[in-house]
Amino acid sequence: MPKSTKPQPGYLQVAVDFGYMLVAAELLFGGGGYWLDQRRGAEVPWFTVAGVLLGLAVAFYSLFRRLGALERARRAEEARSGDRRGGEPR
């Protein structure tokens, strides 16, 4: 049976969620850092830089967790479908 080249809906949903998570994390952490820098009257925007980096880290951490869960679910489904056919799971 040929494999489908269409992306699975789960992966598409993860990609869309990642976009929203990235925007939200950057607004929250980057905006918080900017607010702290403005409040302190800082010459160098260290809190803004730290907030942007923290936002990126949070967004990518969320992405990797979701992809890992999706991959585990895909492997479990393959194992179940292999058991039903009577063949060896991959």
Legacy VTK file of the C-alpha trace (Angstrom):
# vtk DataFile Version 3.0
C-alpha trace
ASCII
DATASET POLYDATA
POINTS 90 float
0.000 0.000 0.000
1.592 3.362 -1.010
2.133 5.911 1.707
0.214 9.151 1.556
2.276 12.304 1.056
-0.472 14.542 2.456
0.468 16.069 5.803
-1.520 14.685 8.666
-3.971 17.113 10.271
-2.161 16.771 13.596
1.074 18.181 12.205
-0.748 21.060 10.545
-2.428 21.905 13.830
0.937 21.859 15.627
2.363 24.269 13.034
-0.543 26.682 13.441
-0.375 26.453 17.231
3.360 27.133 17.118
2.770 30.358 15.215
0.283 31.568 17.786
2.486 30.452 20.666
5.478 32.279 19.208
3.547 35.532 18.834
2.009 35.260 22.298
5.294 34.427 24.015
7.127 37.258 22.270
4.420 39.762 23.150
4.296 38.605 26.744
7.989 38.170 27.527
9.408 40.718 25.083
6.762 43.248 26.061
7.436 42.602 29.737
11.144 43.129 29.195
10.490 46.332 27.274
8.233 47.570 30.069
10.933 46.822 32.671
13.566 48.618 30.599
11.334 51.675 30.223
10.532 51.638 33.927
14.237 51.459 34.853
15.280 54.013 32.245
17.942 51.623 31.008
20.391 52.733 28.332
20.890 49.162 27.130
17.674 47.086 26.760
18.858 43.967 28.577
15.417 43.001 29.864
13.957 43.302 26.373
16.674 41.057 24.952
16.223 38.568 27.793
12.441 38.630 27.320
12.694 37.960 23.582
15.105 35.067 24.140
12.919 33.635 26.895
9.874 33.915 24.629
11.677 32.016 21.879
12.757 29.321 24.323
9.211 28.887 25.658
7.701 28.696 22.151
10.219 26.125 20.894
9.912 24.056 24.079
6.164 23.925 23.537
6.686 22.945 19.888
9.030 20.062 20.741
6.682 18.757 23.451
3.716 18.772 21.047
5.703 17.099 18.267
6.931 14.432 20.672
3.394 13.665 21.843
2.154 13.539 18.257
4.973 11.197 17.239
4.278 8.872 20.187
0.601 8.758 19.219
1.511 8.008 15.585
3.815 5.160 16.621
1.168 3.711 18.936
-1.366 3.824 16.098
1.091 2.083 13.750
1.691 -0.605 16.351
-2.048 -1.125 16.806
-2.688 -1.304 13.077
0.227 -3.735 12.695
-1.274 -5.964 15.388
-4.653 -6.001 13.634
-3.116 -7.059 10.319
-1.171 -9.799 12.011
2.143 -8.392 10.819
5.173 -7.253 12.699
5.090 -3.641 13.960
7.829 -1.426 12.578
LINES 1 91
90 0 1 2 3 4 5 6 7 8 9 10 11 12 13 14 15 16 17 18 19 20 21 22 23 24 25 26 27 28 29 30 31 32 33 34 35 36 37 38 39 40 41 42 43 44 45 46 47 48 49 50 51 52 53 54 55 56 57 58 59 60 61 62 63 64 65 66 67 68 69 70 71 72 73 74 75 76 77 78 79 80 81 82 83 84 85 86 87 88 89
